[in-house]
């Protein structure tokens, strides 16, 4: 039962964090920063937030530094918006999943184009 509550609250935290990140003015935080995944512990005291940037892993790592320095403000905003009994400790982690998915997409596109040229040559 606790894991269901943690999962539901994790989705709420992800939604609110997205809105809060849009309000932050820190220049270190990337403009196109995406929350990939939120892992909330079953006791709701710790929360790992995986973030990824369209600009690459280095920009995501720089954004993590900005988010970490603003974690007090973010934690206070989460507490106010979600009306939780206790706000979890936030740990931001850089993730390169957007960059990886972009590379996979390019490979798939190239694979599709090479099949088209082979079909044209066969005819």
C-alpha positions as CSV (number, residue, x, y, z in Angstrom):
1,X,0.0,0.0,0.0
2,X,2.9,2.4,0.8
3,X,4.4,1.9,-2.6
4,X,1.2,2.9,-4.3
5,X,1.1,6.1,-2.3
6,X,4.8,6.8,-3.1
7,X,4.2,6.2,-6.8
8,X,1.2,8.6,-6.8
9,X,3.0,11.2,-4.8
10,X,6.0,10.8,-7.0
11,X,3.9,11.7,-10.1
12,X,2.5,14.7,-8.3
13,X,6.1,15.8,-7.3
14,X,7.2,15.4,-10.9
15,X,4.3,17.6,-12.2
16,X,4.9,20.3,-9.6
17,X,8.7,20.3,-10.0
18,X,8.2,20.9,-13.7
19,X,6.2,24.0,-12.9
20,X,8.7,25.2,-10.3
21,X,11.7,24.7,-12.6
22,X,10.1,27.1,-15.1
23,X,10.0,29.8,-12.5
24,X,13.7,29.5,-11.5
25,X,15.9,32.3,-12.7
26,X,19.3,30.6,-12.2
27,X,21.4,30.9,-15.4
28,X,23.0,27.5,-14.8
29,X,19.7,25.8,-15.2
30,X,19.1,24.8,-18.9
31,X,16.1,26.2,-20.6
32,X,15.1,22.8,-22.1
33,X,15.5,20.7,-19.0
34,X,13.3,17.7,-18.6
35,X,12.5,15.6,-15.6
36,X,13.0,12.0,-16.8
37,X,12.1,10.1,-13.6
38,X,11.3,10.7,-10.0
39,X,12.1,8.0,-7.4
40,X,10.4,8.5,-4.1
41,X,11.4,6.3,-1.2
42,X,8.6,4.3,0.5
43,X,8.8,6.3,3.7
44,X,8.5,9.5,1.6
45,X,11.6,11.1,3.1
46,X,14.0,11.0,0.1
47,X,13.4,11.8,-3.6
48,X,15.8,11.3,-6.5
49,X,15.0,13.5,-9.5
50,X,16.6,12.5,-12.8
51,X,16.9,15.4,-15.2
52,X,18.1,15.5,-18.8
53,X,18.8,18.3,-21.2
54,X,18.5,18.6,-24.9
55,X,21.9,20.3,-24.9
56,X,23.7,17.2,-23.6
57,X,25.0,15.7,-20.4
58,X,27.4,18.5,-19.6
59,X,24.5,21.1,-19.5
60,X,22.5,18.6,-17.4
61,X,25.3,18.4,-14.9
62,X,25.6,22.2,-14.7
63,X,21.8,22.4,-14.3
64,X,22.0,19.9,-11.4
65,X,24.4,22.3,-9.6
66,X,21.8,25.1,-10.0
67,X,19.0,23.0,-8.9
68,X,20.9,21.8,-5.9
69,X,21.7,25.3,-4.8
70,X,17.9,26.2,-5.2
71,X,16.8,23.0,-3.4
72,X,15.7,24.9,-0.3
73,X,13.3,27.1,-2.3
74,X,12.1,24.1,-4.4
75,X,11.5,22.0,-1.3
76,X,9.5,24.9,0.3
77,X,7.4,25.3,-2.9
78,X,6.7,21.6,-3.1
79,X,5.6,21.6,0.6
80,X,3.2,24.5,0.0
81,X,1.8,23.2,-3.3
82,X,1.2,19.6,-2.3
83,X,0.4,20.1,1.3
84,X,2.5,17.3,2.5
85,X,3.2,16.4,6.2
86,X,6.9,16.4,5.5
87,X,8.8,17.5,2.4
88,X,11.3,14.9,1.1
89,X,15.0,15.6,0.7
90,X,15.6,16.2,-3.0
91,X,18.6,14.8,-4.8
92,X,19.0,15.9,-8.4
93,X,20.9,13.5,-10.8
94,X,22.0,14.3,-14.3
95,X,20.8,11.8,-16.9
96,X,21.6,11.6,-20.6
97,X,18.5,9.7,-21.8
98,X,17.3,12.5,-24.1
99,X,20.7,12.5,-25.8
100,X,20.7,8.7,-26.1
101,X,17.2,8.6,-27.5
102,X,18.2,11.3,-30.1
103,X,21.1,9.0,-31.2
104,X,18.8,6.0,-31.4
105,X,16.3,8.1,-33.5
106,X,19.1,9.1,-35.9
107,X,20.2,5.4,-36.3
108,X,16.6,4.4,-37.0
109,X,16.2,7.2,-39.6
110,X,19.5,6.2,-41.3
111,X,18.4,2.6,-41.3
112,X,15.1,3.6,-43.0
113,X,16.9,5.6,-45.6
114,X,19.3,2.8,-46.4
115,X,16.4,0.4,-47.0
116,X,14.8,2.9,-49.4
117,X,17.9,3.2,-51.5
118,X,18.3,-0.6,-51.7
119,X,14.7,-0.9,-52.9
120,X,15.3,1.7,-55.5
121,X,18.4,-0.1,-56.8
122,X,16.6,-3.4,-56.9
123,X,13.9,-2.0,-59.2
